[in-house]
Amino acid sequence: MLAATIARVAPAGLLLGGTVVSFRRGDYLRNGWGLDLTYYERALAELDCSTGPVWVISDDPLFSTLAGAWLRHRGFEVEQPPDLGISSRVRDLALLIGADQVVMSNSTFCWWGVVTGDLQRSRLGTRTVVAPREWIPQVPDSSVLLRDGWILT
């Protein structure tokens, strides 16, 4: 149902070739669960981002701007996420569902979007997902959250 709803607001082909890089901040930083930039460097090294734009999404808009500048400095073609005429959270889900490549944060919001996109893509083709090997530092076995085919770093 989520994928069908998103398909109604995201024009066909809009997200093809795109890469979503998701950052979770807020309470994750306060709890020591935030992923450091070296995770994102390793994850992006696994991808070919030359086929389309890179979109940064986050629960922290100011950090999204800073992360976009950091990625541009490293040669990535970072664009503002497309305006779909919907809330930024629903738009972010649309990006996570529809993008050809995703660098995941360790958040459940990101997980639901990516898994929904994976299920949709199992019928439509393939995409590349990079996920953190360790989801939450205090939880030693995150394997229940990780899916076959994801690149773990």
N, C-alpha and C positions, 0 to 999 in steps of 0.2 A: 504494500500500500504506500509506503514511504517513497519508493522509487517511482511509482506511478504518479504521485503528487508532484514530485520534483520534475518529472518529464513534462508535465503540463506547463511549468514556468520557465524551464531552460530550453531555449530553441535547439533543435537538432543540430549537431555538429559544433555547437559553441565551445564545448569543453574538449574537443578532440585535440590531441597533441599537447594539452596543457599539463602542468605539474603543480600540485598543491603541496605546500609545505605548512604543516600545522604546528603551532606552538601553544602549549598550555601554560598559563602563568597563574596569577591569583593565589588561591589556597595551595596549589601544588608547590609554589616557591616557599611559602610559609612552612609547609610540612617537610621540606627537603626532597620533594619528589620531582622537581623540575629537571628536564634534560638539558645538559650543557651543549654549547655550540659544537664541541667535537663530535657529538652524536650526529648533528646535522651535516657536518663536513663529511663524515664517513658515509652517511646515507646518500647525500647528493653525488658522491663519487661513484655510486652504484648506478646512476641514471644517466641517460642521454637527454639533456634538457634543451637541445638545439631544435627540437621539433615544434616548439610552441612556447607560450608564455609561462612564467612561474607566478603563481598567486600565493601570497602569504595570508594565512588566516590565524586568528588568535582571539582569546577572550580579553586581550589587552590591546586596544587600538593603537596606543602610542608605541608599544613594543612592535606591533606589526610594521609601523613606519620605519623604526630602527632596523628591524630584521630585513626589510626590503632593501634598505640602503646597504646593509652588510652584504647581502647577496649580490646586489648590483656591483659593488666594489670587487666581488669575486668573478664578475663577468656574466652573471645570469641576467636574462631579459625579464625583469620583474615588472609586472603590470598590476594595476589596481584590480581587485576582483570585479567581474562584470556586474553591472546594476541590473538585476532581474525584476525590479519593482516589488521586491519582497523584503522581509526583515533580513538583517545581516546573518542571523543564526540559521535561518532556513536556506539562505544563499550559500552559507558555508557548508551545510549538509549537501546541497546540490553539487558543489564543487567536489566534495569528498566522494560522492556517489559517482559522478560522471567523468572525473579527470582520468587521463590515461596513465598518469604516474602520481603516486602519493608518498610523501614522507610523513609518516604518522607521528603525532605526539602520543604520550602514554595516557590519554584521557578516554573515558567511556564515550563522550560525545563523538570524538574522532573515530573510535572503534565502530560505533553503530553506523556512521556514514560509510566507512570503508567496507564493512561487511555487507551492507546493503548494495553497494556498488559491485562488490565481488560477485554476489548472487546474481545481479543483473547481467554482469559481464560474462558469467558462465554460459549464458545463452547468446551473448552478442560478440564474444571475442575475448581478448586478454588485455591485461594491463599490469603494471609493475607497482608493487607496494613494498616500501621499506618500513620496518617496524623496530622499535627498541627490543632487544633481546630480554632485558630485565624491565618489567612493566612498572612495578612499584618496589623501591629498594627494600622495604620491610617484608615483602612477600617473596619468599625464595623461589617458588615455582609458578611462573606466569604462563606456563605452556597452555593452560586451558583457554587463554585469550588469543593465542597465536594460531594462525591458520596456515595450512599447507600452501606453499607457493609464495609466501611472503619472504622477502629477504630480511634476515635478522642481523642487526649490527649493534 
